[in-house]
């Protein structure tokens, strides 16, 4: 049992700094080491560390060797995760690795093998599970409020990808592609909501608006900025994701609907409202019920995921202390990457893709 958790942070860019802000809200948490090869990124971390003065390292190898840590958060670019994790697995510390777990199935499988062979917790960072309105939504679906679940519909209409250090997120070779980088959150939620595994994916998507005039060392970005994705699950439920990354002006960034044989339940973020719509006879009055799920203002201010990063860290800290289980495993991370990789292949090839193709299962 760990009383004070000493944290290391690998990657102190935008998401790494969000983790720093939220870890500082966790009782008994102390950031004792940070690592990033880019000096400017280490400087960004300083702005959020308060009075803490953690050891600073320019490589994960140095942090693994010299950092005094009980847990580590990986927020480095997607395509570095396997390399970054290797020396940390040898340390036996608890690990929270940001999504996506990896950019390739090969790397994701390797991470799963390493994670499942150790005693210390390994957690895949999937913040969307921990938005309080979304968590309440999932709880009610699992509680049977909509009856037998048949359909899940998700929509994210939002702003384009933000600039990152070295512009690494402009190219699919670094991110795994938009359907892996961005949409693994939603594919993870689909699995969580349906409690089933994906068997088939069809995605129609392209880069139609964003980044078309950008050039990086003469290269044009190749990341999808809008798509429709349909996922068939083994239990017969189906799910759909509608993604648009040039819709900054919409009222709700995320909308999720679950429809069963008795009712439909929606969650809207923001504002964090649940809308329950039971079936009624034709032309009968609607019986819609609304519930606003409030989020702690401090948690909201500490991140850009509707309070989710704080609540994820609460749960992770419980696992590190031996007071709770790992709620998002490396295998969960692998499955979300696999659905995203299937969607990327489907969009390129214009056909439905079986998950067994992606996972090499025949």
C-alpha positions as a Markdown table, in Angstrom:
| # | Residue | x | y | z |
|---|---|---|---|---|
| 1 | Unk | 0.0 | 0.0 | 0.0 |
| 2 | Unk | 1.4 | 3.4 | -1.0 |
| 3 | Unk | 0.5 | 6.3 | 1.2 |
| 4 | Unk | 2.1 | 9.1 | -0.8 |
| 5 | Unk | 2.3 | 8.4 | -4.5 |
| 6 | Unk | 5.4 | 9.9 | -6.2 |
| 7 | Unk | 4.6 | 10.5 | -9.9 |
| 8 | Unk | 6.8 | 10.8 | -12.9 |
| 9 | Unk | 5.5 | 12.5 | -16.1 |
| 10 | Unk | 6.9 | 11.5 | -19.5 |
| 11 | Unk | 6.0 | 14.1 | -22.1 |
| 12 | Unk | 5.2 | 17.5 | -20.8 |
| 13 | Unk | 3.3 | 18.9 | -23.8 |
| 14 | Unk | -0.4 | 19.9 | -23.7 |
| 15 | Unk | -1.7 | 16.6 | -22.4 |
| 16 | Unk | 1.2 | 16.1 | -20.0 |
| 17 | Unk | 0.5 | 19.5 | -18.4 |
| 18 | Unk | -3.2 | 18.5 | -18.1 |
| 19 | Unk | -2.1 | 15.5 | -16.1 |
| 20 | Unk | 0.1 | 17.6 | -13.9 |
| 21 | Unk | -2.8 | 20.0 | -13.1 |
| 22 | Unk | -5.0 | 17.1 | -12.1 |
| 23 | Unk | -2.5 | 15.1 | -10.2 |
| 24 | Unk | -2.0 | 18.1 | -8.0 |
| 25 | Unk | -5.6 | 17.9 | -7.0 |
| 26 | Unk | -5.2 | 14.3 | -5.8 |
| 27 | Unk | -4.7 | 13.9 | -2.0 |
| 28 | Unk | -1.4 | 12.3 | -1.2 |
| 29 | Unk | 0.1 | 12.7 | -4.7 |
| 30 | Unk | 3.4 | 14.3 | -5.4 |
| 31 | Unk | 5.1 | 14.9 | -8.8 |
| 32 | Unk | 8.8 | 14.1 | -8.3 |
| 33 | Unk | 10.1 | 13.7 | -11.8 |
| 34 | Unk | 9.4 | 14.9 | -15.3 |
| 35 | Unk | 11.0 | 14.0 | -18.6 |
| 36 | Unk | 10.9 | 15.5 | -22.1 |
| 37 | Unk | 13.6 | 15.8 | -24.8 |
| 38 | Unk | 12.3 | 19.3 | -25.7 |
| 39 | Unk | 13.4 | 22.0 | -23.3 |
| 40 | Unk | 10.4 | 24.3 | -24.1 |
| 41 | Unk | 8.0 | 21.5 | -23.0 |
| 42 | Unk | 9.8 | 21.2 | -19.7 |
| 43 | Unk | 9.3 | 24.9 | -19.3 |
| 44 | Unk | 5.5 | 24.5 | -20.0 |
| 45 | Unk | 5.4 | 22.1 | -17.1 |
| 46 | Unk | 7.0 | 24.6 | -14.7 |
| 47 | Unk | 3.9 | 26.9 | -15.2 |
| 48 | Unk | 1.6 | 24.2 | -13.6 |
| 49 | Unk | 3.8 | 22.6 | -11.0 |
| 50 | Unk | 3.3 | 25.3 | -8.3 |
| 51 | Unk | 5.9 | 25.0 | -5.6 |
| 52 | Unk | 6.9 | 21.5 | -6.6 |
| 53 | Unk | 10.4 | 21.2 | -8.0 |
| 54 | Unk | 10.6 | 17.7 | -9.5 |
| 55 | Unk | 13.8 | 16.2 | -11.0 |
| 56 | Unk | 14.0 | 17.1 | -14.7 |
| 57 | Unk | 15.3 | 14.6 | -17.2 |
| 58 | Unk | 15.7 | 14.8 | -21.0 |
| 59 | Unk | 15.0 | 11.1 | -21.6 |
| 60 | Unk | 12.8 | 8.4 | -20.2 |
| 61 | Unk | 15.9 | 6.2 | -19.6 |
| 62 | Unk | 17.3 | 8.8 | -17.2 |
| 63 | Unk | 14.0 | 9.1 | -15.4 |
| 64 | Unk | 13.7 | 5.3 | -15.1 |
| 65 | Unk | 17.2 | 5.0 | -13.7 |
| 66 | Unk | 17.3 | 8.0 | -11.4 |
| 67 | Unk | 13.7 | 9.2 | -10.8 |
| 68 | Unk | 12.2 | 8.4 | -7.4 |
| 69 | Unk | 8.7 | 7.4 | -8.5 |
| 70 | Unk | 5.9 | 5.0 | -7.6 |
| 71 | Unk | 3.8 | 5.7 | -10.7 |
| 72 | Unk | 4.4 | 7.3 | -14.1 |
| 73 | Unk | 2.1 | 8.9 | -16.7 |
| 74 | Unk | 3.0 | 8.5 | -20.4 |
| 75 | Unk | 2.0 | 11.5 | -22.5 |
| 76 | Unk | 4.6 | 11.3 | -25.2 |
| 77 | Unk | 3.7 | 11.2 | -28.9 |
| 78 | Unk | 1.7 | 8.1 | -29.9 |
| 79 | Unk | 4.4 | 6.4 | -31.9 |
| 80 | Unk | 6.9 | 6.6 | -29.0 |
| 81 | Unk | 4.9 | 4.6 | -26.5 |
| 82 | Unk | 6.5 | 1.2 | -27.0 |
| 83 | Unk | 10.0 | 2.8 | -26.8 |
| 84 | Unk | 9.1 | 4.9 | -23.8 |
| 85 | Unk | 7.5 | 2.0 | -21.9 |
| 86 | Unk | 10.4 | -0.4 | -22.3 |
| 87 | Unk | 12.7 | 1.0 | -19.5 |
| 88 | Unk | 9.7 | 1.7 | -17.3 |
| 89 | Unk | 8.4 | -1.9 | -17.4 |
| 90 | Unk | 11.8 | -2.9 | -16.0 |
| 91 | Unk | 11.2 | -0.5 | -13.0 |
| 92 | Unk | 8.0 | -2.2 | -11.8 |
| 93 | Unk | 6.2 | 1.1 | -11.3 |
| 94 | Unk | 2.5 | 1.7 | -11.8 |
| 95 | Unk | 1.9 | 3.1 | -15.3 |
| 96 | Unk | -0.9 | 5.2 | -16.9 |
| 97 | Unk | -0.3 | 5.3 | -20.6 |
| 98 | Unk | -2.3 | 7.9 | -22.6 |
| 99 | Unk | -4.4 | 6.8 | -25.5 |
| 100 | Unk | -3.9 | 5.4 | -28.0 |
| 101 | Unk | -2.0 | 2.6 | -26.5 |
| 102 | Unk | 0.1 | 2.4 | -29.7 |
| 103 | Unk | 0.0 | 3.2 | -33.4 |
| 104 | Unk | 0.3 | -0.4 | -34.6 |
| 105 | Unk | -1.2 | -3.7 | -33.5 |
| 106 | Unk | 2.3 | -5.2 | -33.2 |
| 107 | Unk | 3.3 | -2.6 | -30.6 |
| 108 | Unk | 0.0 | -2.7 | -28.8 |
| 109 | Unk | 0.3 | -6.5 | -28.5 |
| 110 | Unk | 3.8 | -6.2 | -27.1 |
| 111 | Unk | 2.6 | -3.7 | -24.5 |
| 112 | Unk | -0.2 | -6.0 | -23.5 |
| 113 | Unk | 2.2 | -8.9 | -23.1 |
| 114 | Unk | 4.5 | -6.8 | -20.9 |
| 115 | Unk | 1.6 | -5.3 | -18.9 |
| 116 | Unk | -0.1 | -8.6 | -18.2 |
| 117 | Unk | 3.1 | -10.2 | -16.9 |
| 118 | Unk | 3.7 | -7.8 | -14.1 |
| 119 | Unk | 2.3 | -7.1 | -10.7 |
| 120 | Unk | 2.2 | -3.3 | -10.8 |
| 121 | Unk | -1.0 | -1.7 | -12.3 |
| 122 | Unk | -1.0 | -0.7 | -16.0 |
| 123 | Unk | -3.8 | 1.6 | -17.0 |
| 124 | Unk | -4.7 | 2.9 | -20.5 |
| 125 | Unk | -5.8 | 6.6 | -20.3 |
| 126 | Unk | -9.3 | 6.8 | -21.7 |
| 127 | Unk | -10.7 | 10.1 | -20.3 |
| 128 | Unk | -14.1 | 10.0 | -22.0 |
| 129 | Unk | -15.2 | 7.1 | -19.7 |
| 130 | Unk | -14.7 | 9.4 | -16.8 |
| 131 | Unk | -16.8 | 12.4 | -17.8 |
| 132 | Unk | -19.4 | 12.4 | -15.0 |
| 133 | Unk | -22.4 | 12.8 | -17.4 |
| 134 | Unk | -21.0 | 10.0 | -19.6 |
| 135 | Unk | -20.4 | 7.7 | -16.6 |
| 136 | Unk | -24.0 | 8.3 | -15.4 |
| 137 | Unk | -25.2 | 7.5 | -18.9 |
| 138 | Unk | -23.3 | 4.2 | -19.1 |
| 139 | Unk | -24.5 | 3.3 | -15.6 |
| 140 | Unk | -28.2 | 3.8 | -16.6 |
| 141 | Unk | -27.8 | 1.9 | -19.8 |
| 142 | Unk | -26.2 | -1.0 | -17.9 |
| 143 | Unk | -29.0 | -0.7 | -15.4 |
| 144 | Unk | -31.6 | -1.5 | -18.1 |
| 145 | Unk | -33.2 | 1.9 | -18.4 |
| 146 | Unk | -33.5 | 1.6 | -22.2 |
| 147 | Unk | -34.4 | -2.1 | -22.1 |
| 148 | Unk | -32.4 | -4.4 | -24.3 |
| 149 | Unk | -29.7 | -2.3 | -26.0 |
| 150 | Unk | -29.8 | -2.5 | -29.8 |
| 151 | Unk | -28.1 | 0.7 | -31.1 |
| 152 | Unk | -25.4 | 3.1 | -30.0 |
| 153 | Unk | -24.9 | 6.4 | -31.8 |
| 154 | Unk | -22.1 | 8.9 | -31.1 |
| 155 | Unk | -21.3 | 12.3 | -32.6 |
| 156 | Unk | -18.3 | 14.4 | -32.0 |
| 157 | Unk | -18.3 | 17.7 | -33.9 |
| 158 | Unk | -15.4 | 19.9 | -32.8 |
| 159 | Unk | -12.4 | 21.9 | -33.6 |
| 160 | Unk | -9.4 | 20.7 | -35.7 |
| 161 | Unk | -6.4 | 19.0 | -34.3 |
| 162 | Unk | -4.3 | 21.5 | -32.3 |
| 163 | Unk | -0.7 | 22.2 | -33.0 |
| 164 | Unk | 1.8 | 19.9 | -31.2 |
| 165 | Unk | 5.5 | 20.0 | -30.8 |
| 166 | Unk | 7.2 | 19.1 | -34.1 |
| 167 | Unk | 3.8 | 18.9 | -35.7 |
| 168 | Unk | 3.8 | 15.2 | -35.1 |
| 169 | Unk | 0.0 | 14.9 | -35.1 |
| 170 | Unk | -0.3 | 15.9 | -38.7 |
| 171 | Unk | 0.8 | 12.5 | -40.1 |
| 172 | Unk | -0.8 | 9.1 | -39.7 |
| 173 | Unk | 2.6 | 7.4 | -39.4 |
| 174 | Unk | 2.9 | 9.2 | -36.1 |
| 175 | Unk | -0.6 | 9.0 | -34.8 |
| 176 | Unk | -2.0 | 5.8 | -36.2 |
| 177 | Unk | -4.5 | 8.0 | -38.2 |
| 178 | Unk | -7.4 | 10.0 | -36.9 |
| 179 | Unk | -9.5 | 6.9 | -36.3 |
| 180 | Unk | -6.9 | 5.6 | -33.9 |
| 181 | Unk | -5.6 | 8.8 | -32.4 |
| 182 | Unk | -8.9 | 10.6 | -31.8 |
| 183 | Unk | -11.6 | 8.0 | -32.2 |
| 184 | Unk | -10.1 | 5.2 | -29.9 |
| 185 | Unk | -11.9 | 7.1 | -27.1 |
| 186 | Unk | -15.3 | 6.4 | -28.8 |
| 187 | Unk | -14.5 | 2.9 | -29.8 |
| 188 | Unk | -13.5 | 2.2 | -26.2 |
| 189 | Unk | -16.9 | 3.7 | -25.1 |
| 190 | Unk | -18.7 | 1.5 | -27.6 |
| 191 | Unk | -17.1 | -1.6 | -26.1 |
| 192 | Unk | -17.9 | -0.3 | -22.6 |
| 193 | Unk | -21.5 | 0.4 | -23.3 |
| 194 | Unk | -22.3 | -2.7 | -25.3 |
| 195 | Unk | -20.2 | -5.0 | -23.2 |
| 196 | Unk | -19.3 | -6.8 | -26.4 |
| 197 | Unk | -16.5 | -7.0 | -28.9 |
| 198 | Unk | -16.4 | -5.6 | -32.4 |
| 199 | Unk | -16.4 | -8.0 | -35.3 |
| 200 | Unk | -16.8 | -5.7 | -38.4 |
| 201 | Unk | -16.1 | -2.0 | -39.2 |
| 202 | Unk | -17.1 | 0.1 | -42.1 |
| 203 | Unk | -15.8 | 3.7 | -42.3 |
| 204 | Unk | -16.2 | 6.4 | -44.9 |
| 205 | Unk | -13.9 | 9.3 | -44.2 |
| 206 | Unk | -11.4 | 11.7 | -45.8 |
| 207 | Unk | -9.4 | 14.9 | -45.2 |
| 208 | Unk | -11.7 | 17.4 | -46.9 |
| 209 | Unk | -11.3 | 20.8 | -45.1 |
| 210 | Unk | -8.5 | 20.9 | -42.5 |
| 211 | Unk | -4.7 | 21.1 | -43.1 |
| 212 | Unk | -5.0 | 20.9 | -46.9 |
| 213 | Unk | -2.8 | 24.0 | -47.3 |
| 214 | Unk | -0.3 | 23.0 | -44.7 |
| 215 | Unk | 3.2 | 21.8 | -45.6 |
| 216 | Unk | 5.8 | 20.3 | -43.3 |
| 217 | Unk | 9.2 | 19.7 | -44.9 |
| 218 | Unk | 7.3 | 19.6 | -48.2 |
| 219 | Unk | 4.8 | 17.0 | -47.0 |
| 220 | Unk | 1.0 | 17.5 | -46.9 |
| 221 | Unk | -0.8 | 16.1 | -43.8 |
| 222 | Unk | -2.8 | 12.9 | -44.4 |
| 223 | Unk | -5.2 | 12.8 | -41.4 |
| 224 | Unk | -9.0 | 12.3 | -41.7 |
| 225 | Unk | -11.0 | 15.3 | -40.6 |
| 226 | Unk | -14.5 | 13.8 | -41.1 |
| 227 | Unk | -16.0 | 10.4 | -41.2 |
| 228 | Unk | -18.9 | 8.1 | -40.6 |
| 229 | Unk | -18.0 | 4.7 | -38.9 |
| 230 | Unk | -20.3 | 1.8 | -38.3 |
| 231 | Unk | -19.3 | -1.0 | -36.0 |
| 232 | Unk | -21.0 | -4.4 | -35.7 |
| 233 | Unk | -20.6 | -6.2 | -32.4 |
| 234 | Unk | -20.6 | -9.9 | -31.6 |
| 235 | Unk | -23.8 | -9.7 | -29.5 |
| 236 | Unk | -25.8 | -8.2 | -32.5 |
| 237 | Unk | -25.7 | -4.6 | -31.3 |
| 238 | Unk | -24.4 | -2.0 | -33.7 |
| 239 | Unk | -22.8 | 1.4 | -33.1 |
| 240 | Unk | -22.1 | 4.5 | -35.3 |
| 241 | Unk | -19.7 | 7.3 | -34.9 |
| 242 | Unk | -20.2 | 10.7 | -36.8 |
| 243 | Unk | -16.9 | 12.7 | -36.6 |
| 244 | Unk | -16.4 | 16.2 | -37.9 |
| 245 | Unk | -13.4 | 18.3 | -37.0 |
| 246 | Unk | -14.4 | 21.5 | -38.7 |
| 247 | Unk | -17.5 | 22.2 | -36.6 |
| 248 | Unk | -16.2 | 24.5 | -33.8 |
| 249 | Unk | -19.4 | 26.4 | -33.5 |
| 250 | Unk | -21.8 | 23.7 | -32.5 |
| 251 | Unk | -23.5 | 23.7 | -29.1 |
| 252 | Unk | -22.7 | 20.1 | -28.1 |
| 253 | Unk | -19.2 | 18.7 | -28.8 |
| 254 | Unk | -20.2 | 15.2 | -27.9 |
| 255 | Unk | -23.6 | 13.5 | -28.2 |
| 256 | Unk | -24.1 | 9.8 | -27.4 |
| 257 | Unk | -27.4 | 7.9 | -27.7 |
| 258 | Unk | -28.3 | 4.4 | -26.6 |
| 259 | Unk | -31.5 | 3.0 | -28.0 |
| 260 | Unk | -33.1 | -0.2 | -26.7 |
| 261 | Unk | -36.5 | -1.9 | -27.1 |
| 262 | Unk | -38.1 | 0.3 | -24.4 |
| 263 | Unk | -36.5 | 3.7 | -24.6 |
| 264 | Unk | -33.7 | 6.0 | -25.9 |
| 265 | Unk | -31.2 | 7.7 | -23.6 |
| 266 | Unk | -29.0 | 10.6 | -24.7 |
| 267 | Unk | -26.1 | 12.4 | -23.1 |
| 268 | Unk | -25.0 | 15.9 | -24.3 |
| 269 | Unk | -21.6 | 17.3 | -23.5 |
| 270 | Unk | -21.6 | 20.2 | -22.8 |
| 271 | Unk | -23.8 | 20.9 | -20.8 |
| 272 | Unk | -23.8 | 17.4 | -19.3 |
| 273 | Unk | -27.5 | 16.7 | -19.8 |
| 274 | Unk | -29.1 | 13.3 | -19.9 |
| 275 | Unk | -32.3 | 13.1 | -21.9 |
| 276 | Unk | -34.6 | 10.0 | -21.4 |
| 277 | Unk | -37.2 | 9.3 | -24.1 |
| 278 | Unk | -39.4 | 6.2 | -23.5 |
| 279 | Unk | -41.4 | 4.7 | -26.3 |
| 280 | Unk | -45.0 | 5.9 | -26.4 |
| 281 | Unk | -48.0 | 4.9 | -28.6 |
| 282 | Unk | -48.3 | 6.7 | -31.9 |
| 283 | Unk | -49.5 | 10.3 | -31.5 |
| 284 | Unk | -49.4 | 10.0 | -27.7 |
| 285 | Unk | -47.7 | 12.8 | -25.7 |
| 286 | Unk | -44.0 | 12.5 | -25.3 |
| 287 | Unk | -42.7 | 11.6 | -21.8 |
| 288 | Unk | -39.2 | 13.1 | -22.0 |
| 289 | Unk | -37.2 | 13.4 | -18.8 |
| 290 | Unk | -34.1 | 15.6 | -18.4 |
| 291 | Unk | -31.3 | 15.4 | -15.8 |
| 292 | Unk | -28.3 | 17.8 | -15.6 |
| 293 | Unk | -25.2 | 16.0 | -14.2 |
| 294 | Unk | -23.1 | 18.6 | -12.5 |
| 295 | Unk | -19.3 | 18.5 | -12.6 |
| 296 | Unk | -17.0 | 19.9 | -9.9 |
| 297 | Unk | -15.8 | 23.3 | -11.1 |
| 298 | Unk | -12.2 | 22.7 | -10.0 |
| 299 | Unk | -12.0 | 19.4 | -12.0 |
| 300 | Unk | -13.5 | 21.2 | -15.0 |
| 301 | Unk | -10.9 | 24.0 | -14.8 |
| 302 | Unk | -8.0 | 21.5 | -14.5 |
| 303 | Unk | -8.6 | 19.9 | -17.9 |
| 304 | Unk | -10.2 | 20.0 | -21.3 |
| 305 | Unk | -12.2 | 16.7 | -20.9 |
| 306 | Unk | -15.3 | 17.9 | -18.9 |
| 307 | Unk | -13.7 | 16.9 | -15.5 |
| 308 | Unk | -12.8 | 13.5 | -16.7 |
| 309 | Unk | -9.0 | 13.6 | -16.2 |
| 310 | Unk | -9.4 | 14.3 | -12.5 |
| 311 | Unk | -11.8 | 11.4 | -12.0 |
| 312 | Unk | -9.6 | 9.1 | -14.0 |
| 313 | Unk | -6.7 | 10.0 | -11.7 |
| 314 | Unk | -8.8 | 9.4 | -8.6 |
| 315 | Unk | -9.5 | 5.8 | -9.9 |
| 316 | Unk | -5.9 | 5.3 | -10.9 |
| 317 | Unk | -4.6 | 6.4 | -7.5 |
| 318 | Unk | -6.9 | 3.9 | -5.9 |
| 319 | Unk | -5.4 | 1.1 | -8.0 |
| 320 | Unk | -1.8 | 2.3 | -7.2 |
| 321 | Unk | -2.7 | 2.2 | -3.5 |
| 322 | Unk | -4.2 | -1.3 | -3.8 |
| 323 | Unk | -7.7 | 0.1 | -2.9 |
| 324 | Unk | -9.3 | -0.5 | -6.4 |
| 325 | Unk | -8.9 | -2.4 | -9.6 |
| 326 | Unk | -7.5 | -1.3 | -12.9 |
| 327 | Unk | -10.5 | -0.2 | -14.8 |
| 328 | Unk | -9.0 | 0.3 | -18.3 |
| 329 | Unk | -6.4 | -2.4 | -19.1 |
| 330 | Unk | -3.8 | -2.6 | -21.7 |
| 331 | Unk | -6.0 | -5.2 | -23.5 |
| 332 | Unk | -8.8 | -2.6 | -23.5 |
| 333 | Unk | -6.3 | -0.2 | -25.2 |
| 334 | Unk | -5.4 | -2.9 | -27.8 |
| 335 | Unk | -9.1 | -3.5 | -28.7 |
| 336 | Unk | -9.7 | 0.2 | -29.2 |
| 337 | Unk | -6.6 | 0.6 | -31.4 |
| 338 | Unk | -7.8 | -2.5 | -33.4 |
| 339 | Unk | -11.2 | -0.9 | -34.2 |
| 340 | Unk | -9.5 | 2.4 | -35.1 |
| 341 | Unk | -7.0 | 0.5 | -37.4 |
| 342 | Unk | -9.9 | -1.3 | -39.0 |
| 343 | Unk | -11.7 | 2.0 | -39.6 |
| 344 | Unk | -8.5 | 3.5 | -41.2 |
| 345 | Unk | -8.2 | 0.5 | -43.5 |
| 346 | Unk | -11.9 | 0.6 | -44.4 |
| 347 | Unk | -11.7 | 4.4 | -45.3 |
| 348 | Unk | -8.7 | 3.8 | -47.5 |
| 349 | Unk | -10.0 | 0.7 | -49.2 |
| 350 | Unk | -13.8 | 1.4 | -49.4 |
| 351 | Unk | -14.9 | -1.8 | -47.9 |
| 352 | Unk | -16.0 | -3.4 | -44.6 |
| 353 | Unk | -13.1 | -4.8 | -42.6 |
| 354 | Unk | -13.3 | -7.7 | -40.2 |
| 355 | Unk | -11.6 | -7.3 | -36.9 |
| 356 | Unk | -9.9 | -10.7 | -37.3 |
| 357 | Unk | -8.1 | -9.2 | -40.3 |
| 358 | Unk | -6.6 | -6.5 | -38.1 |
| 359 | Unk | -5.9 | -8.8 | -35.2 |
| 360 | Unk | -4.4 | -11.6 | -37.4 |
| 361 | Unk | -6.9 | -14.2 | -36.2 |
| 362 | Unk | -7.6 | -15.7 | -39.6 |
